[in-house]
Amino acid sequence: MSAPPADAPARERTMIEAINDALDTMLARDPDVILLGEDIGYFGGVFRCTAGLQEKHGKTRVFDTPISEGGIIGVAVGMGAYGLRPVPEIQFADYIYPGLDQLISEAARLRYRSAAEFTAPLTVRSPFGGGIFGGQTHSQSPEALFTHVAGLKTVVPSTPHDAKGLLIAAIEDNGPVLFLEPKRIYNGPFDGYYDRPARPWKGQPGALVPEGYYSIPLGTARIAQAGEALTILAYGTMVHVAQAVAREKGVDAEIIDLRTLVPLDIAAVEASVEKTGRCLIVHEATRTSGFGAELSALVTERCFYHLEAPVERVTGFDTPYPHSLEWAYFPGPVRLGEAIDKLLSE
């Protein structure tokens, strides 16, 4: 980890502002960093994550592309192979599927197929998950598809502080990284209970973001909340939902914010589960073959003799993402509370 100086100034930021700050920092620091994507230049991105960067750094460093996800990622692979560090944006994770061949067959394989003569140091940014009533085509959580791909790293921040540090580390990584941004907490964490507008990040843990350069190494989890009664494994938005439910129920839960799914900080997971003896896994994505299944298998394989109860999962449902019912689709307080009660009673 490249931590900021102890006396580095810091300010409270939203996740959008922290991502913008990370991109601004890397554009200024490394002339090989290039941003490309749909509407990211003049307009500043649909969520304003790149606002002002084209004006500041120029149209050759931050530029708009045609609506062609395969083309965006394909161009970025070529840029990376020739020594640049492109950061393509896919406007919504739901739109990434036309670019899968370039991301999986080319970017993730390039180092292996060339015996490390070429690499593809690109960071694909994309907002994912629900929270804006985007329905089936603007709310998907496809992270498990990418964790299955050898050679591709998958990152999901849950706070502005981590978003900046992890994004800088991803851009500096010498391989392809998928950086998924939970849009439900772009402007502030929800409490997980009702369809309330996002609270501002002001005063929230992780909202204070140091100025200038710092990085958080990929593959390191964060203990979002220490506890003894059970372990909750979560990432992105679900970290905040888990904290809200544990606080409301008065449960002494240890909440592990995975931060990076691949590489996974399995040591942090093992240490927590061995301490508590109980494990609850929470994610917004559909249940079947979701990343929670891999986590459940790993916990069972590595911590079996420490478990006091079977591993529990609370996830999205195996349905297309609903529009008006998205708050019923989210893993929320009722389902999490029932799972916690079941784990603690066994």
ABEGO torsion letter per residue (X at the ends): XBBBBAABBBBBBBAAAAAAAAAAAAAAABAABBBBEBGABAAGEAAGAABGAAAAAEAAABBBBBBBAAAAAAAAAAAAAAGBBBBBBBABAAAAAAAAAAAAAAAAAAAAAAGGABBBBBBBBBBBEBGAGAEAAAABBAAAAAAABBGBBBBBBABAAAAAAAAAAAAABABBBBBBBBAAAAAEBBAGABBBBBBBABGBBGABBBBEBBBBBBGBBBBABBBAABBBBBBEAAAAAAAAAAAAAGBBBBBBBAGBAOBBBAAAAAAAAAAAGBBBBBBABBABGBAAAAAAAAAAAAAAAABABBBBBBBBBBBBBBAAAAAAABBBAAAAAAAAAAAAAX
